[in-house]
Amino acid sequence: MNTLEIQSIKSHFSNVLSHYNNLKKKFVDSSSELESLNIQLIELKNKMNNLTMESSIIYFFEVKELLAAVEKTIFDLDIEIENPPVDPNPDPEPEVILPTIGSVELSTADKKATVVSKSISDIQGRLTQVTYNLKTSVRNVIEQRTTTTPTTPVTFNSILTAGDYVVEAIYSYTGANSLEQITKHSNIATIKEDVIVPPPSTDAIATLKLTSSQSWGTGFSADLELISHTTENFGGNWELSFDSPVSSLSQWQINASKVGNRMVITSGSDWSGAPNFNLGPNGSFKVAGINGNGSPFDNKVASNATLNGQPVTLIINGEIIGGGTTPDPEPNPDPETPKVSFPDRLPILGSTEVGTIYLNGDESAVLGTVSVPHTNIHSEYAIYVNGFKSSLKPVELTRRSSMLNVNIAVAILPLLTGNNDVQLVFAGVGETTVTYFTTNTLTIKKESTGTSKKSLIGYWSSWGGNAGATRYIDLEAVPTEYDTIVVSFIEHSNDYLTPQFDPEASGQVTKAEFKNKVARMKAKGHNVIIAVGGQNGVFHLESASDKKIFVDGVIKIIEEYGFNGFDVDLEGQSAQNGTSHVVDAIQEIVEYFRAKDPNFIYSMAPEVAYLISEGFGRLYVDLIKQTKHLITTIHPQYYNAPGTAIYAFDGSGPVECRDQARFIPEFTEALIKGHDGPAWGEPQSMIFPIGPIPEEMLAIGLPAGLGAAGTGAINEMNVFTNAWREVQRRGYENVKGFMTWSIDWDEYHNWQFKNAIAPLIK
């Protein structure tokens, strides 16, 4: 045996393995022979890896003999497939009916979780088992249970702490050719913190907090928070009043009026007539940005506050003014030692930043030395990931030293896809006080593990800028972070019918130059697609002949310029004669190009209202229902929706797109679930007519900055960043990414959108 012989036998094995892989493609049904052969190949591969010059000659011939036997088996099976025995009376192939699962329902009681599968259809008895994974809100598995009877409730053994939980159910069944799986997720169940309910107060059924954000001689701006201490469900039927020197209060979500010396406040209504703020049992709500006139803000701005005529405790800028007493906090069981309480969220006001933490070379651990200027450190520290407390860890230190060594495995941190902020908080305990020490912020990036490739989509204005503020951006100057460029728009030729697109209208480029630019950007890896619609792209298709003019015109434009995708941004007026011709036309266009290129992109940018109610028109309802099997991406406009709101999933009431910090995660979850959150007295507020949108198909559409849109446009990119983290924290890690209107507005704002968003998803 020599080196040449070893190389020869390994080359022979590679050829046999290639033959086997080709053989697998010919098998239609699962085969025990193929499974046995696969096991033999694995064994042979292991032996081949161990075959070296130091191996014995006996081992060499053993490997060679096994290789010959495997090769003969592959050859015989191949011949058998090429010449199968003919059955003179073949039985017809039975129809394969795959099982379906309606829902997975999770409930909690006594700090334990129970799960059951509902509405299962398994006509042919193909289901073999279901594995339930009980997960936390950040999708860490805490317990797994398996059963062969999914319709029987399964109770987990884990004692649950406060937080949100969900169950991932993996159903195993026998498919047409092999063992397959279906994965579904349950509803989210919440375990609430144990609350020590104080004895009911006879003089205060609630607490009213007034906190100023700004005050001047003749007015102020402040936040109002109302906290109920009773089990009564006020819903939207509440009246808050107090004596006040102010002449008026204003905020669009509430009704405020002055009656004599009393200021009276009730809840306003949203577009549907529902109250903006509901007050449930032991519930609360907060109204931000109330403006007062006629008085500065001080501790005399309100007094003698009542809720529905009953006294409430009044707190102004943190000071109890009167009208009742605030429930006592939980007593400290050890009065000699101050109680350490790490909050659920950062920041900790008044904390001191100390020390340094950093990543080591292999990015597997958080390492560092923290110098805390206090010798009596509490026995635990809190780890905060993206501002949320994730866990507590014991501290090992010398009592006489303030130097703490930190070594935390990155794998235990509940990181989200993209950049994550990690901080540690320590507590120093004095005789009567607790001082919190916060480390610097460490950024750790987690790559996406989902099946959905993240995307940054930007609309590109072909006409040369928007609103007189932005300027023309050369197509080849679009930053590399924008993997998908949506050229805007295909419009009509003054007849609401014939499509037209003219890149020369900008005066910046010829048609020939533009075609070359499209080709070069595609060669660099960008998707360059064309959108139809916009403000001036309204089409009226009233007949089959109209539809043909539209279809032929769009196809001609896409082929002429070489676009590799088609985006729908039609306004509702395009369906004023019915949706059938419009929807059929779009389907024909997409199917025409998909026949040539399976990766041809088909996307759309509907406004909020079109997705949540048929009352705003059926264009996108019918379009999504009829062409959902073809859609690459739906990137709704999370903006330009004044008055349109959805109900928050925590039951706190409606959320509008003006409040992007809350609207982005709420609307994203609502689209994925197919309905918005619960309202008082109802299991959910509204079922969306479009049905659920798979998260892999959904991207979040946002304005690039102020000026780019009406409602929903902001320059605080940290709001978008934190909202994306909240989307992931709720478990929707496969949301496809972001769309923005528009690339020129992003350039106008010094690329603030691209710079903030790309690191989250790229």
C-alpha positions in Angstrom: 0.0 0.0 0.0 1.3 3.4 -1.0 0.1 7.0 -1.3 -1.0 6.5 -4.9 -3.2 3.5 -3.9 -4.8 5.6 -1.2 -5.5 8.5 -3.6 -6.9 6.0 -6.1 -9.4 4.4 -3.7 -10.5 7.8 -2.4 -11.1 9.0 -6.0 -13.0 5.8 -6.6 -15.2 6.5 -3.6 -16.0 10.0 -4.9 -17.2 8.5 -8.2 -19.3 6.0 -6.3 -20.8 8.8 -4.1 -21.6 10.8 -7.3 -23.4 7.7 -8.8 -25.4 7.4 -5.5 -26.5 11.0 -5.6 -27.7 10.6 -9.2 -29.5 7.4 -8.2 -31.4 9.2 -5.4 -32.9 11.7 -7.9 -34.5 8.7 -9.8 -36.3 7.4 -6.8 -40.0 8.5 -6.6 -41.0 6.5 -3.5 -39.0 6.0 -0.2 -37.1 2.8 -0.3 -35.7 0.6 2.5 -32.9 -0.4 0.1 -31.9 3.3 -0.4 -32.0 3.9 3.4 -29.8 0.9 4.0 -27.4 2.0 1.3 -27.2 5.5 2.8 -26.1 3.9 6.2 -23.4 1.9 4.4 -22.2 5.0 2.6 -21.9 6.9 5.9 -19.9 4.0 7.4 -17.7 3.8 4.3 -17.1 7.6 4.4 -15.9 7.3 8.0 -13.6 4.5 7.1 -12.3 6.4 4.1 -11.5 9.4 6.4 -9.5 7.1 8.7 -7.5 5.5 5.8 -3.9 6.9 5.9 -0.4 5.6 5.3 -0.3 4.4 8.9 -3.3 2.1 8.4 -2.7 -1.6 8.2 -2.9 -3.5 4.9 -5.8 -5.5 6.3 -7.8 -2.3 6.9 -7.0 -1.1 3.4 -8.5 -4.3 1.8 -11.4 -4.2 4.2 -12.3 -0.7 2.9 -11.7 -1.7 -0.7 -14.0 -4.7 -0.3 -16.8 -2.6 1.3 -16.4 0.0 -1.5 -16.9 -2.8 -4.1 -20.0 -4.1 -2.4 -21.6 -0.7 -2.1 -20.8 0.0 -5.8 -22.4 -3.2 -6.9 -25.6 -2.4 -4.8 -25.8 1.0 -6.4 -25.4 -0.5 -9.9 -28.0 -3.2 -9.3 -30.6 -0.6 -8.0 -29.9 1.7 -11.0 -30.6 -1.2 -13.4 -33.8 -2.1 -11.5 -35.1 1.5 -11.8 -34.3 1.7 -15.5 -36.1 -1.6 -16.1 -38.9 -1.9 -13.4 -41.2 -5.0 -13.5 -44.4 -4.3 -15.3 -47.6 -4.9 -13.4 -50.2 -6.1 -15.9 -53.0 -4.9 -13.6 -51.7 -1.8 -11.8 -53.8 -0.4 -9.1 -54.6 3.3 -9.3 -52.4 5.5 -7.1 -54.4 6.4 -4.0 -55.0 10.1 -3.5 -52.7 11.5 -0.8 -54.6 13.7 1.7 -52.2 15.5 4.0 -53.3 16.4 7.5 -54.2 20.0 8.5 -54.1 21.6 11.8 -56.5 24.4 12.7 -54.8 26.0 15.7 -52.6 25.5 18.7 -54.1 26.9 21.9 -52.0 27.7 24.9 -53.4 28.5 28.3 -52.0 29.0 31.8 -53.2 28.3 35.3 -51.3 28.2 38.6 -48.1 29.2 36.9 -48.2 26.2 34.6 -48.9 26.0 30.8 -51.2 23.7 29.0 -51.3 23.2 25.2 -53.8 21.4 22.9 -54.2 21.2 19.1 -57.6 22.1 17.8 -59.5 21.4 14.5 -57.1 18.6 13.3 -58.1 16.9 10.0 -56.2 13.6 9.4 -58.4 11.5 7.2 -55.7 9.0 6.3 -54.2 8.7 9.7 -50.8 10.1 8.6 -50.0 12.1 11.8 -47.5 10.1 14.0 -46.7 12.6 16.8 -46.5 16.2 17.8 -43.6 17.8 19.7 -44.5 20.9 21.8 -41.7 23.4 22.6 -42.6 25.8 25.3 -40.7 29.0 24.7 -40.3 32.4 26.3 -41.1 35.7 24.6 -37.5 35.7 23.2 -38.0 32.2 21.9 -35.8 30.3 24.3 -37.0 26.7 24.8 -37.7 26.0 28.4 -39.4 22.6 28.1 -40.3 20.0 25.4 -43.1 17.5 25.4 -44.1 14.9 22.8 -47.4 13.1 22.4 -49.0 10.8 19.8 -52.5 12.2 20.6 -52.4 15.9 19.8 -56.1 16.5 20.6 -55.4 15.6 24.2 -54.2 18.6 26.3 -50.6 18.4 27.5 -49.5 20.2 30.6 -45.8 21.3 31.0 -44.0 20.6 34.3 -42.2 24.0 34.5 -43.3 26.5 37.0 -43.5 29.7 35.0 -42.2 33.1 36.1 -43.7 36.4 35.0 -43.5 37.0 31.2 -44.9 36.0 27.8 -44.9 32.4 26.6 -45.6 30.7 23.3 -45.6 27.1 22.1 -44.0 25.9 18.9 -45.8 22.7 17.7 -43.9 20.4 15.3 -46.3 17.8 13.7 -44.6 14.7 12.2 -46.6 12.9 9.5 -46.1 10.4 6.7 -46.1 12.3 3.4 -46.3 11.1 -0.1 -42.6 10.1 -0.3 -41.1 10.5 3.2 -41.6 11.6 6.7 -42.6 15.4 6.7 -43.3 18.0 9.3 -45.7 20.9 9.9 -44.7 23.7 12.3 -47.3 26.0 13.9 -47.2 28.5 16.8 -49.8 29.0 19.5 -51.2 32.3 20.8 -49.0 34.2 23.4 -50.0 33.5 27.0 -48.8 35.9 29.8 -47.9 35.2 33.4 -48.3 38.4 35.3 -46.2 39.5 38.3 -47.5 38.5 41.7 -49.2 41.6 43.0 -49.8 42.3 46.6 -53.2 44.0 46.5 -53.4 46.6 49.3 -56.5 46.9 51.4 -59.0 49.0 49.5 -58.8 52.7 50.3 -62.0 54.4 51.3 -60.9 57.7 49.9 -59.0 56.9 46.7 -60.1 54.6 43.9 -57.3 55.7 41.6 -54.1 57.7 41.3 -53.7 60.6 38.9 -50.1 61.6 38.0 -49.4 64.9 36.2 -45.8 65.3 35.1 -44.6 68.3 33.2 -42.2 68.1 30.2 -42.2 71.9 29.6 -43.6 75.0 31.4 -43.7 78.7 30.7 -45.4 81.7 32.2 -48.7 81.3 30.5 -48.8 77.5 29.8 -47.2 74.1 29.8 -47.0 70.7 28.3 -47.4 67.6 30.5 -48.2 63.9 30.6 -51.2 62.5 32.4 -51.3 59.0 33.8 -54.4 57.5 35.4 -54.0 54.3 37.5 -57.0 52.4 38.8 -56.9 50.6 42.2 -60.3 48.8 41.9 -61.6 45.8 40.1 -64.2 47.9 38.4 -64.1 47.9 34.6 -64.7 51.6 33.6 -63.9 50.9 29.9 -64.4 54.2 28.1 -67.0 55.4 30.5 -64.9 57.6 32.8 -64.8 61.2 33.8 -61.8 62.8 35.4 -62.1 66.2 37.0 -60.1 68.5 39.3 -59.9 72.1 40.4 -57.4 74.0 38.3 -56.3 77.6 37.5 -55.7 76.8 33.9 -58.2 78.2 31.3 -58.0 75.2 28.9 -56.4 71.9 28.2 -56.0 70.3 24.8 -54.9 67.0 23.3 -56.5 65.3 20.3 -57.2 62.0 22.0 -59.2 63.4 24.9 -62.1 65.8 25.5 -61.3 68.6 28.0 -63.7 71.4 29.2 -63.8 73.9 32.0 -66.9 73.9 34.1 -66.7 76.6 36.7 -63.5 76.0 38.6 -63.4 72.3 37.5 -61.4 70.9 34.6 -63.3 67.9 33.2 -61.6 65.3 31.0 -63.2 62.4 29.2 -61.8 60.0 26.5 -61.9 61.1 22.9 -62.8 58.7 20.1 -60.9 57.2 17.2 -62.1 57.1 13.5 -64.4 54.1 14.3 -66.1 55.8 17.2 -64.3 53.7 19.8 -62.9 55.5 22.9 -59.1 56.2 22.8 -58.4 55.2 26.4 -60.1 52.4 28.2 -59.6 51.9 32.0 -60.0 48.3 33.0 -59.8 46.5 36.3 -56.7 47.7 38.2 -55.7 49.1 34.8 -54.0 52.3 33.7 -53.3 54.5 30.7 -51.1 57.4 29.9 -51.8 60.4 27.7 -48.7 62.3 26.4 -48.4 65.9 25.3 -51.4 67.6 27.0 -51.1 71.4 26.5 -52.4 73.8 29.2 -53.1 77.5 28.8 -53.5 80.3 31.3 -51.2 79.0 34.1 -47.7 77.7 34.6 -47.2 74.1 35.7 -46.6 73.8 39.5 -48.0 71.9 42.4 -51.1 74.1 42.3 -52.0 73.2 38.7 -54.6 70.7 40.0 -56.3 69.8 43.3 -59.3 67.8 44.6 -59.1 65.3 41.8 -62.0 62.8 41.3 -62.8 59.8 39.0 -66.5 59.5 38.3 -67.1 61.7 41.4 -64.9 59.6 43.8 -61.6 60.9 45.2 -58.3 59.9 43.7 -54.7 60.4 44.9 -53.1 63.3 43.0 -49.3 63.3 42.3 -47.8 66.3 40.6 -44.2 65.9 39.4 -43.7 63.0 41.8 -45.1 64.8 44.9 -48.3 63.6 46.5 -50.6 66.7 46.6 -53.8 65.2 48.1 -57.1 63.6 47.4 -56.4 60.2 48.9 -53.4 58.0 49.7 -51.2 55.9 47.3 -51.1 52.2 48.2 -48.1 51.3 50.3 -45.3 49.6 48.5 -44.4 46.0 49.3 -42.7 46.0 52.7 -39.0 45.2 52.9 -38.8 41.8 54.6 -35.4 42.8 56.0 -35.6 46.4 57.2 -31.9 46.5 58.0 -30.9 45.9 54.4 -32.2 48.1 51.5 -34.1 46.2 48.9 -32.3 45.7 45.5 -34.7 45.9 42.6 -33.4 45.6 39.1 -36.1 47.0 36.8 -37.5 45.2 33.8 -36.2 47.9 31.4 -33.3 50.4 31.3 -32.4 53.1 31.9 -31.9 53.2 35.6 -32.2 56.9 36.5 -29.2 58.2 38.5 -27.0 55.2 37.8 -23.2 55.7 37.5 -21.4 54.3 34.4 -18.4 52.3 35.3 -15.7 50.0 33.8 -15.4 48.4 30.4 -16.6 45.2 28.8 -15.5 43.9 25.4 -15.6 40.8 23.1 -12.8 38.4 22.8 -11.5 37.2 19.4 -13.8 34.4 18.7 -16.9 36.4 19.7 -18.1 33.7 22.0 -18.0 35.5 25.3 -18.4 38.9 26.9 -15.2 39.6 28.8 -14.0 42.4 30.9 -13.0 44.0 34.2 -15.4 46.3 35.9 -14.2 48.7 38.6 -17.2 49.5 40.9 -16.5 52.2 43.5 -18.3 50.4 46.2 -17.1 47.4 48.3 -20.4 46.0 49.3 -21.8 44.8 46.0 -25.1 42.9 45.9 -24.7 39.2 45.2 -26.3 39.4 41.7 -26.1 41.6 38.6 -28.6 42.0 35.8 -27.9 41.5 32.1 -29.8 43.8 29.8 -30.2 43.0 26.1 -31.7 45.8 24.0 -33.0 47.5 27.2 -34.8 44.4 28.6 -33.6 42.5 31.6 -32.8 39.0 30.4 -31.3 37.3 33.5 -29.5 37.7 36.8 -26.0 36.2 37.4 -24.1 35.7 40.7 -21.1 37.9 41.2 -17.8 36.4 42.4 -15.6 39.0 44.1 -13.3 39.7 47.0 -15.1 41.7 49.7 -12.1 44.0 50.0 -11.9 44.7 46.3 -14.1 46.7 43.9 -12.7 44.9 40.8 -15.1 42.5 39.2 -14.2 40.1 36.4 -16.9 39.5 33.9 -17.1 36.4 31.7 -20.5 35.6 30.1 -21.1 33.2 27.2 -22.7 35.0 24.3 -24.8 31.9 23.6 -26.9 32.4 26.7 -27.9 35.9 25.7 -31.3 36.3 24.0 -29.9 38.1 21.0 -32.0 39.3 18.1 -31.1 39.3 14.5 -28.9 42.4 13.7 -27.2 44.6 16.2 -27.9 44.1 20.0 -27.0 46.4 22.9 -25.7 44.6 25.9 -25.2 46.2 29.3 -24.6 45.0 32.9 -26.0 46.7 35.9 -24.6 46.1 39.4 -26.1 47.2 42.8 -24.1 48.7 45.6 -25.8 48.3 49.0 -25.2 50.9 51.7 -26.8 51.0 55.1 -29.9 52.7 53.9 -29.4 53.3 50.1 -28.9 51.3 46.9 -26.7 52.7 44.2 -26.8 51.2 40.7 -23.7 51.0 38.5 -24.1 50.5 34.8 -21.4 49.4 32.4 -20.9 50.9 29.0 -23.0 49.5 26.1 -21.6 46.6 24.1 -22.9 46.0 20.5 -23.1 42.3 19.5 -24.4 41.4 16.0 -26.3 38.2 15.4 -26.6 36.9 11.9 -30.0 35.8 10.6 -30.8 32.1 11.1 -34.2 32.3 9.4 -35.0 31.1 5.9 -36.0 34.5 4.8 -33.2 36.7 3.3 -33.5 40.2 4.7 -33.9 43.0 2.2 -33.6 46.8 2.2 -36.0 48.2 -0.5 -35.9 51.8 -1.7 -38.2 53.7 -4.1 -36.2 55.6 -6.7 -37.7 58.7 -8.2 -37.2 58.8 -12.0 -38.5 62.4 -12.4 -35.8 64.1 -10.4 -36.7 64.6 -6.8 -39.6 65.2 -4.5 -41.5 68.3 -3.1 -38.8 70.6 -4.4 -36.6 69.6 -1.6 -34.7 66.5 -2.8 -32.6 66.1 -5.9 -32.2 63.5 -8.7 -30.0 60.6 -7.6 -28.1 58.8 -10.4 -29.2 55.2 -10.5 -25.6 54.0 -10.2 -25.1 56.2 -7.2 -27.7 54.3 -5.1 -25.8 52.9 -2.0 -25.0 49.2 -2.1 -27.2 48.6 1.1 -30.3 49.0 -1.1 -30.5 45.5 -2.5 -33.8 46.2 -4.2 -34.4 49.5 -6.1 -38.0 50.3 -7.1 -38.0 52.6 -10.1 -41.1 54.9 -9.9 -43.4 55.0 -11.8 -45.2 53.5 -14.8 -48.0 56.1 -15.3 -50.8 56.4 -17.9 -50.6 58.4 -21.2 -53.4 60.9 -20.3 -56.0 58.2 -21.0 -56.0 56.3 -17.7 -55.2 53.2 -19.8 -51.9 53.1 -21.8 -48.8 52.6 -19.6 -45.8 54.9 -20.2 -42.4 55.3 -18.6 -39.9 57.9 -19.7 -36.6 58.2 -17.8 -35.6 61.2 -20.0 -38.3 63.3 -18.2 -35.8 64.0 -15.5 -33.5 65.7 -18.0 -30.6 63.8 -16.5 -30.2 60.7 -18.6 -31.1 59.3 -22.0 -33.1 56.1 -22.5 -30.0 54.3 -23.8 -27.9 55.4 -20.8 -30.6 54.4 -18.4 -30.9 50.9 -19.9 -27.1 50.5 -19.4 -27.4 51.7 -15.8 -30.1 49.2 -15.1 -28.0 46.4 -16.5 -24.9 47.4 -14.6 -26.7 47.7 -11.3 -28.2 44.2 -11.8 -24.7 42.9 -12.5 -23.6 44.4 -9.1 -26.3 42.3 -7.4 -29.1 44.8 -7.0 -32.7 44.0 -8.0 -33.9 46.8 -10.2 -37.7 46.6 -10.5 -40.4 49.0 -11.9 -43.5 50.2 -10.0 -46.8 51.0 -11.5 -49.1 53.6 -10.0 -48.2 56.4 -7.6 -50.1 59.7 -7.5 -50.3 60.0 -11.3 -50.5 56.4 -12.2 -54.3 55.8 -12.0 -55.6 53.2 -14.5 -59.3 52.6 -15.4 -59.6 49.1 -17.0 -63.3 48.6 -18.0 -63.0 45.7 -20.4 -60.9 42.8 -21.7 -59.5 45.0 -24.5 -58.5 47.6 -21.9 -56.8 44.9 -19.9 -54.8 43.7 -22.9 -53.6 47.3 -23.6 -52.4 47.6 -20.0 -50.8 44.1 -19.9 -49.0 44.5 -23.2 -47.8 48.0 -22.3 -46.3 47.0 -18.9 -44.6 43.9 -20.4 -43.1 46.1 -23.1 -41.7 48.5 -20.6 -40.2 45.8 -18.4 -38.6 44.0 -21.3 -37.3 47.2 -22.9 -35.4 48.3 -19.8 -34.5 44.9 -18.4 -36.2 45.2 -15.0 -36.3 42.0 -13.0 -39.4 42.7 -11.1 -42.8 44.5 -10.9 -44.2 46.5 -8.0 -47.8 47.5 -7.6 -48.5 50.9 -6.0 -51.9 51.6 -7.5 -54.3 54.0 -5.7 -57.9 53.0 -5.0 -59.2 55.0 -7.9 -57.8 52.3 -10.2 -60.5 50.0 -9.1 -63.5 52.4 -9.5 -64.8 50.1 -12.3 -64.3 46.9 -10.3 -61.2 44.9 -9.5 -61.5 42.0 -11.8 -59.7 43.4 -14.9 -57.0 45.1 -12.7 -56.3 41.9 -10.7 -56.3 39.7 -13.8 -54.0 42.0 -15.6 -51.4 42.0 -12.8 -51.6 38.2 -12.5 -51.0 37.8 -16.3 -48.0 40.1 -16.2 -46.4 38.3 -13.3 -47.1 34.8 -14.7 -45.7 35.9 -18.1 -42.3 36.8 -16.5 -42.3 34.0 -14.0 -42.4 31.5 -16.9 -39.1 33.0 -18.1 -37.5 33.7 -14.8 -38.7 31.9 -11.6 -37.0 34.6 -9.5 -38.9 37.5 -11.1 -40.0 39.8 -8.2 -43.6 40.7 -7.6 -44.2 43.1 -4.8 -46.7 45.7 -3.6 -47.0 48.8 -1.3 -50.6 49.0 -0.1 -51.6 51.7 2.4 -52.8 50.7 5.9 -56.5 51.2 5.3 -56.6 48.9 2.2 -55.4 45.9 4.3 -57.6 46.2 7.4 -61.1 46.9 6.0 -63.0 46.4 2.8 -64.6 49.7 3.5 -61.6 51.4 1.9 -61.9 49.4 -1.3 -61.3 45.8 -2.4 -58.4 46.4 -4.8 -55.7 45.0 -2.5 -58.1 42.5 -0.8 -58.8 40.8 -4.1 -55.3 41.3 -5.4 -53.7 39.6 -2.4 -56.2 36.8 -2.3 -55.9 36.0 -6.0 -52.1 36.3 -6.4 -50.8 35.4 -2.9 -49.1 32.4 -4.4 -47.0 34.7 -6.6 -46.1 37.5 -4.2 -42.4 38.0 -3.3 -42.9 40.8 -0.8 -45.7 42.9 0.6 -44.3 46.1 2.0 -47.2 48.1 3.3 -47.0 51.9 3.9 -46.8 52.2 7.7 -47.5 56.0 7.2 -49.9 58.4 5.6 -52.8 56.9 7.6 -54.3 59.8 9.6 -57.1 58.5 11.8 -56.5 54.8 11.0 -55.6 52.8 14.0 -55.4 49.2 15.2 -55.9 47.8 18.7 -52.8 46.9 20.7 -52.4 43.3 21.6 -51.9 44.2 25.3 -55.5 45.5 25.4 -54.3 49.1 26.0 -56.5 50.5 23.2 -56.0 51.8 19.6 -52.5 52.7 18.3 -52.1 55.1 15.3 -49.2 55.4 12.9 -48.3 58.8 14.5 -47.0 56.7 17.4 -44.4 54.8 15.3 -42.7 53.3 18.3 -45.8 51.3 19.1 -47.5 51.2 15.7 -44.7 49.3 13.9 -44.6 46.2 16.2 -48.4 46.2 16.7 -49.3 46.5 13.0 -46.6 44.0 12.0 -48.0 41.4 14.4 -51.5 42.2 13.3 -50.7 41.6 9.7 -49.0 38.3 10.5 -51.9 37.2 12.7 -54.6 38.4 10.3 -56.3 40.6 12.9 -55.6 43.4 15.3 -55.4 43.1 19.0 -58.1 42.7 21.6 -60.6 45.4 22.6 -62.5 45.6 25.9 -65.2 42.9 25.8 -64.2 41.5 22.5 -61.8 38.6 21.7 -60.3 40.8 18.9 -61.1 44.1 17.3 -61.2 43.2 13.6 -60.4 40.3 11.3 -58.5 41.6 8.3 -60.1 40.7 5.0 -56.7 39.9 3.4 -56.0 37.1 6.0 -52.6 36.5 7.6 -49.4 37.5 5.7 -46.5 35.1 6.2 -43.7 37.0 8.0 -41.2 35.9 5.2 -43.3 37.8 2.8 -43.7 41.0 4.9 -41.4 44.0 4.9 -42.0 47.2 6.9 -42.5 50.4 4.8 -41.4 53.6 6.4 -40.6 57.2 5.4 -36.9 58.0 5.2 -37.4 61.2 7.3 -39.5 64.3 7.8 -40.9 65.6 4.6 -41.1 62.2 2.9 -44.7 61.6 4.2 -47.4 63.2 6.3 -48.3 61.1 9.3 -45.6 58.6 10.4 -42.6 60.5 9.2 -39.9 61.1 11.8 -36.2 61.7 12.0 -35.6 59.7 15.2 -34.2 56.6 13.7 -33.7 55.0 17.1 -37.5 54.7 17.2 -37.4 52.5 14.1 -34.4 50.5 15.5 -36.2 49.8 18.8 -39.4 48.9 17.0 -37.6 46.3 14.9 -36.1 44.8 18.1 -39.6 44.6 19.6 -40.9 42.9 16.4 -38.1 40.3 16.9 -38.7 40.1 20.6 -42.2 39.0 19.9 -40.8 36.1 17.9 -41.2 37.4 14.3 -37.5 37.0 13.3 -38.3 36.1 9.7 -39.9 39.5 8.8 -38.2 40.2 5.5 -36.8 43.7 6.2 -37.7 47.3 5.4 -38.9 49.5 2.5 -38.6 53.2 2.4 -40.0 56.2 0.5 -37.6 57.2 -0.8 -33.9 57.0 -1.7 -33.7 60.7 -2.6 -35.3 61.6 0.8 -32.8 59.4 2.5 -30.0 61.2 0.7 -31.6 64.5 1.7 -31.4 63.4 5.4 -27.7 62.4 5.0 -28.6 58.7 4.6 -30.0 58.5 8.1 -32.5 55.7 7.2 -30.0 53.5 5.4 -27.3 54.0 8.1 -29.7 53.0 10.9 -31.6 50.2 9.2 -29.0 48.3 7.2 -26.9 47.2 10.2 -30.1 45.6 11.7 -30.7 43.3 8.7 -27.5 43.0 6.6 
